[in-house]
Structures are given as structure tokens and as C-alpha cells.
């Protein structure tokens, strides 16, 4: 089983909605414990939204270069493996630590060229 990560459709409008939500929410942030006791889902931290935005930008840049990241299930141990691919196929495997840190992956890919 595998799947490719393609650019997020409407990522700019989604980011704008997130920014609007941050502005209207302001500093009125409930803690995770408060949200859990009230039965509501706690707000997603701004740092997480920043990482989501960085990942979306990286995916768009890779797509513009004709490259992408593919995730597969390893045939022997069932773990997740990631690969950098282009239209012709596999370019090279990627460490999952790099894939989950968009800034780190962006630096590594930038040194390849």
C-alpha cells in the first residue's frame, strides 16, 4: 500500500481562514485541561498551524519541480517508509525524521541541487 502527497487543494484559502480564526480568538485560549473538562476540542496551537503551512509550501515547491514524497508500508516490518519521487519513479529514500520536519527536509533537499 502506498500513497502520494500532492499539494493541498485550496491551501491559501484554508490558511486565510486559520489566520482569521487566530485574530478573532486573540489571547483568549483555554488550556487543554479546561477544554477537556468542558467537553470541547482544545484549539490547535499556532505552532502546529505554522508547521502545517510549512509542509504545504514544501509540497507545492516539490510539485512545481516535478517531485513529491511517497509513503509506503515496508514489506518486512510493516513500518512506514518515505521516498522522494519524480515522474520516472524513486529518486531516493527519506528518513521519517526529515519528512515530519518540513524545515529540515527543505534544507536537505536544497543541498541536493
Phi, psi and omega per residue, in radians:
X1 nan 2.400 3.079
X2 -2.634 2.841 3.020
X3 -2.631 2.665 3.139
X4 -1.789 2.575 3.069
X5 -1.691 1.983 3.118
X6 -1.843 2.907 3.137
X7 -0.971 2.542 -3.136
X8 -1.330 2.118 -3.138
X9 -1.147 2.298 3.100
X10 1.215 0.460 -3.066
X11 -1.076 -0.556 3.140
X12 -1.191 -0.744 3.134
X13 -1.226 -0.584 3.097
X14 -1.146 -0.740 3.122
X15 -1.095 -0.690 3.130
X16 -1.095 -0.709 3.121
X17 -1.124 -0.681 3.107
X18 -1.118 -0.776 3.127
X19 -1.074 -0.725 3.112
X20 -1.095 -0.692 3.132
X21 -1.133 -0.696 3.109
X22 -1.077 -0.760 -3.090
X23 -1.139 -0.794 -3.097
X24 -1.240 -0.506 -3.133
X25 -1.321 -0.604 3.126
X26 1.028 -2.455 -3.100
X27 -1.607 0.086 -3.141
X28 -1.394 1.352 -3.092
X29 -1.937 2.176 3.047
X30 -1.418 2.534 3.097
X31 -1.270 2.876 3.118
X32 -1.036 -0.760 -3.119
X33 -1.094 -0.742 3.115
X34 -1.093 -0.767 -3.139
X35 -1.124 -0.705 -3.121
X36 -1.141 -0.692 -3.126
X37 -1.275 -0.436 3.114
X38 -1.482 -0.093 3.113
X39 1.400 0.207 3.133
X40 -1.872 2.846 3.091
X41 -1.379 2.286 3.128
X42 -1.161 2.668 3.134
X43 -1.160 2.632 3.098
X44 -1.383 2.225 -3.102
X45 -1.075 2.633 -3.140
X46 -1.040 -0.594 3.135
X47 -1.073 -0.634 3.127
X48 -1.178 -0.755 3.116
X49 -1.099 -0.630 3.101
X50 -1.101 -0.735 3.119
X51 -1.174 -0.670 3.092
X52 -1.093 -0.756 3.104
X53 -1.090 -0.745 3.120
X54 -1.108 -0.714 3.122
X55 -1.139 -0.683 3.122
X56 -1.146 -0.729 3.109
X57 -1.114 -0.731 3.117
X58 -1.115 -0.750 3.115
X59 -1.078 -0.699 3.115
X60 -1.151 -0.709 3.114
X61 -1.128 -0.769 3.108
X62 -1.078 -0.751 -3.142
X63 -1.076 -0.716 3.131
X64 -1.115 -0.488 3.113
X65 -1.576 0.052 -3.123
X66 1.335 0.383 3.133
X67 -2.132 2.934 3.104
X68 -2.870 3.082 3.091
X69 -1.944 2.289 3.103
X70 -2.047 2.387 3.085
X71 -1.902 2.346 3.118
X72 -2.306 2.872 3.001
X73 -1.669 2.214 3.141
X74 -1.128 2.306 -3.043
X75 -1.187 -0.482 -3.085
X76 -1.564 -0.841 -3.051
X77 -1.887 -0.067 3.111
X78 1.330 0.080 3.119
X79 -1.362 2.929 3.134
X80 -1.523 2.339 3.046
X81 -2.185 2.591 -3.132
X82 -2.092 2.571 3.131
X83 -2.420 2.550 2.978
X84 -1.532 2.218 -3.084
X85 -2.262 2.798 2.956
X86 -2.320 -2.954 -3.078
X87 -1.054 -0.499 -3.102
X88 -1.492 -0.196 3.121
X89 2.255 -2.608 -3.050
X90 -1.176 2.253 3.004
X91 -1.653 -0.884 3.081
X92 -2.993 2.721 3.053
X93 -1.232 2.722 3.089
X94 -2.130 2.566 3.023
X95 -1.325 2.402 3.135
X96 -1.088 -0.518 3.095
X97 -1.072 -0.603 3.107
X98 -1.278 -0.677 -3.058
X99 -1.183 -0.643 -3.100
X100 -1.432 -0.072 3.078
X101 -2.082 1.619 -3.047
X102 -0.967 -0.653 -3.130
X103 -1.161 -0.716 3.124
X104 -1.139 -0.780 3.129
X105 -1.128 -0.704 3.122
X106 -1.056 -0.735 3.095
X107 -1.117 -0.781 -3.133
X108 -1.094 -0.779 -3.131
X109 -1.191 -0.570 3.120
X110 -1.173 -0.475 3.141
X111 -1.426 -0.196 -3.130
X112 -1.330 -0.459 -2.990
X113 -1.492 nan nan
